[in-house]
Amino acid sequence: MQEKGSISIHTENIFPVIKKFLYSDNEIFLRELVSNAVDASQKIKRLSSLGQFQGELGDLTVDVKFDEAAKTITISDRGIGMTADEIKKYINQIAFSGATEFMEKFKEANDANEIIGRFGLGFYSAFMVADRVEIESLSYQEGAEPAHWTCDGSTSYEISEGSRTDRGTDIILHVNEESAEFLNKSRLGDILNKYARFLPVPVRFGTKTESQPDGEDEEGKPKYTSVDVDNIINNTNPAWTKAPSELKDEDYLAFYRELYPHSMDEPLFWIHLNVDYPFNLTGILYFPKVKNEMEIQRNKIQLYSRQVFITDEVKDIVPEFLMLLQGVIDSPDIPLNVSRSFLQADSNVKKINNYITKKVADKLNELFKADRKNFEEKWNDIALFIKYGMLSDEKFAEKANDFCLLKNTEAASYTLKEYYEKVKDIQVDKDGNIIYLYTNDPAQQDGFIGSVKAKGYDVLVLDGPLDTHFTSYLEQKGGEKVQAKRVDADVVDKLIPKEEQQTLTLSEDESKKASAVFEKAIARADMKVEVDALAADDLPVAVTIDEFMRRMKDMAKTGGGMGFYGTLPDNYKVTVNGNHPLIKRIIDSGEDEGEKLAKQAFDLALLSRGLLTGADLTSFVKRSVEMI
């Protein structure tokens, strides 16, 4: 049997286009060919289970071999094999039925995956790295003859009698000069480890050396010997393919370590995804410990299709706020050669995205209800996920309102509803607004916190990277008429203004004089001086920054769309407590002495805020020594 033929294409040669366009993605040739081999192996298994194949299945291991001297890479399977007619049908005709359309459309494609996926050109990815490709195949069908197909990357092919004696297929790639990098054990091993490590049929890549027990030595200590064993690169039955009832906690942790061998921390908890309607989806998502910054993800979620790795760029499948999670998602509804444009347009992807959001919210709610104490202990590690989700996903926020926690300076935890009930009768201003007081730096703002607590008020700790935005969320969704103010936004009586006001003991002239002395002593355009009536035991001087302006500037820093405010200079308010004995002493002193005392009191207020630095700090220390 020998036949030569030409693949019918009404336009220019397709192969140079494949090579040129797919050059940057050329390693995926191995994924395509090994996946095809695994599919063929699974098909023979299926036929056997249905009674349509009576022969011995035998060892179904797929082999990947390379020969550096001969410049070949061979992928071998013991699957269903192909007859000469089937090769003509599947390799020559079907793969090229879209060739004309391909030539018209390839310029519009955004990436290599999109082309291969749309036009069924998976097998032909071999020509990205090979000058010539051969197929040796023997079908499982009784009486089938072995067939050999060869093509040199032109539209011509040749079919002749093959040499294979057992069922299955060999794909032999004669690697071209530009792709010599793939004739390397380490390079091929890396690609197989990336794409094939969880394929459902064993994949062998040569051998590896292992130490095995070999009795004991003369001193009775165990001896070991080195043995060459098959290098099976994949786990054919990973945890996500099993039912949750089959798995214990240690199984989930072992799989996490298999996925991320270099991870230092164990995950906090996990979610096992398993749905078959209206789409197919399995997987395990892990909640890692997240430090208190939006760090670059090294251990990303991995997307698989029938246990074949596709990508770890899962932005459209997983909601953005869950991109910090880790683990695996596997869906046969997502094609192997997926493209960004497909992900953005596919209705199943949107459903998967919504499903994952719901599952995560339900799991968190379940953990909160089952063991609140444990949930509270883990809060600092998961707060970032939850707050990000509440800010970016309305449906998630609706569920998260029940388990999102607020912590105060006493380290007590409250749900949003509980906290509203706690402060609504105490921290209410003269206009009926309920004021949530918070600190983003308890150590730095300790003086302000002390003043607030002296009034019997509570202070929340909101010191996370998203809390500038989350304070706005609390105002909108935390309860009726809620306003959030940082403890250093004003003096305590102005943070929660009441109907009854303190009376100023200074006369109008004394008040003007105090203001003039402080303005002269401070001499800074960014400091606005106000003389106010506060309690006599409050501090003589306080430096504060307006809540609205500070929050807008903070949002600008975190990319919250407030760029204009980020360019504005800081402006502070200097509140001089007209009822404090020191202020009376300052205005009753001589000009120089009064100015010196005013400067000292102002510097103390700056010092308490961490705003006294450089030459001003040196000058303050020197003056303090003189005054002692």
Salt bridges, closest charged atoms under 4 A:
GLU3 OE1 - LYS88 NZ 3.02
GLU27 OE1 - ARG187 NH1 3.35
GLU27 OE2 - LYS194 NZ 3.00
GLU32 OE2 - ARG31 NH2 3.04
ASP63 OD1 - ARG204 NE 2.70
ASP85 OD1 - LYS88 NZ 3.72
GLU114 OE2 - ARG118 NH2 2.73
GLU134 OE2 - ARG132 NH1 3.50
GLU134 OE1 - HIS148 NE2 2.64
GLU134 OE2 - HIS174 NE2 2.58
GLU158 OE1 - LYS4 NZ 3.97
ASP166 OD2 - ARG78 NE 3.42
ASP166 OD1 - ARG164 NE 3.20
ASP170 OD1 - ARG164 NH1 2.74
GLU177 OE2 - LYS71 NZ 2.87
GLU181 OE1 - ARG187 NE 2.82
GLU210 OE2 - LYS208 NZ 3.89
GLU219 OE1 - LYS221 NZ 3.51
ASP230 OD2 - ARG204 NH1 2.98
GLU266 OE2 - ARG257 NH1 2.61
GLU313 OE2 - LYS300 NZ 2.82
ASP316 OD2 - ARG340 NH2 2.99
ASP362 OD2 - LYS358 NZ 2.86
ASP362 OD1 - LYS399 NZ 3.28
GLU376 OE2 - ARG372 NE 2.79
GLU377 OE2 - LYS373 NZ 2.97
GLU410 OE2 - LYS453 NZ 2.33
GLU418 OE1 - ARG372 NH2 2.84
GLU421 OE1 - LYS424 NZ 3.81
ASP425 OD1 - LYS424 NZ 3.63
ASP467 OD1 - LYS387 NZ 2.90
GLU475 OE1 - ARG551 NH1 2.81
ASP488 OD1 - ARG486 NE 2.73
ASP488 OD2 - ARG609 NH2 2.49
ASP490 OD1 - LYS573 NZ 2.99
ASP493 OD1 - LYS455 NZ 3.04
GLU508 OE2 - LYS512 NZ 3.72
GLU510 OE2 - LYS584 NZ 2.51
ASP526 OD2 - ARG524 NH2 2.97
GLU530 OE2 - LYS528 NZ 3.51
GLU530 OE1 - LYS573 NZ 3.74
ASP532 OD2 - LYS494 NZ 2.38
GLU547 OE1 - ARG550 NH1 3.08
GLU547 OE2 - ARG551 NH2 2.90
ASP554 OD2 - ARG550 NE 3.25
ASP554 OD1 - LYS557 NZ 3.83
ASP570 OD1 - LYS553 NZ 3.48
ASP588 OD2 - LYS584 NZ 3.99
GLU591 OE2 - LYS520 NZ 2.72
GLU595 OE1 - LYS520 NZ 3.55
ASP603 OD1 - LYS599 NZ 3.61
ASP603 OD2 - ARG623 NH2 2.95
